[in-house]
Amino acid sequence: MNKALLILLLFCPTLVIAEAYLCTASSYAGVLQKDRQFKSVAHDNVSSIKYTISKSLDTWKLKRMGDDVDILDKCPTSQYCISSRGYAGVFIRSNNGSFTVSWMQETDDGWFGNYVAKGLCTDI
């Protein structure tokens, strides 16, 4: 029994490197524009806003939890992302786990928004 356990430990890696991160926002803000009208959106306790950055088929992608579409899909590493679909956006994750994500998006009712969220990421 001890010999089998020793063989298992020798051939199985003991360190698992995360291939996904859960990023929870601490604060969130945005500016919306429609024609010549502007309005702002700001929230402090937004722990319900979560993002995942995960590796699939050798590429990293950033999604907001619950959404089917990637926010940012051109991610050379787990620490930096942009969009390949022609709108602006960037995700930056530091070595200590803090993150900033900023992107532009049109709302269902025709407002065009610039958004930014800041918080912490953990391995999942």
Secondary structure, 3 states (H helix, E strand, C coil): CHHHHHHHHHHCCCCCCCCEEEEEEEEEEEEEEECCEEEEEEECCCCCCEEEEEEECCEEEEEECCCCCCCEEEEEECCEEECCCCCCEEEEECCCCEEEEEEEEECCCCCEEEEEEEEEEEEC
